[in-house]
Amino acid sequence: MAHPTPATPRVRIQTEAFDLGLEISQLQAADPRVGAVCSFVGTVRDRNTPGAAGSVQTLELEHYPGMTEKSIEAMVDAAFARFDIYGARVVHRVGVLQPTEGVVLVAVTSAHRGQSFQACEFIMDYLKTQAPFWKKETTPEGAHWVDARVSDDDALARWGITARNA
């Protein structure tokens, strides 16, 4: 499906916090056909396992500039090819983040909610396994790199995409 070139980038990688309301209003205002907006905001948890409250003190995200944006743009293109959507935006933060801070925003517009919900979930599932980010958690025991999860691979597989990272 053809989609217009947005006035603001579809994909941004940044250190600063994002404003959910502003991001959605910019995406929605660009197209009067929009009847649905679906968004997902991922935040830093204070734990990596159930019952371990306070075990994660910080989460540090690193990326490969240029490659990361290109990879996520391809994911957004794949969402446009699969779903009847009008717009999409991904904002992903890098750097050192604290628990409760927003890490990622995925927002999708369409005529009706079903396509927006599906495309938003598709992009997020894709991001979890295929976006070139490296995560390091700092805990009371020290810092360690976070491994990919098999459950994230399984989520992507339900879309017919097989990519093993865990």
Secondary structure, 3 states (H helix, E strand, C coil): CCCCCCCCCCEEEECCCCCHHHHHHHHHHCCCCCCEEEEEEEECCCCCCCCCCCCCCEEEEEECCCHHHHHHHHHHHHHHHHCCEEEEEEEEECEEECCCCEEEEEEEEECCHHHHHHHHHHHHHHHHHHCCEEEEEEECCEEEECCCCHHHHHHHHCCCCCCCCC
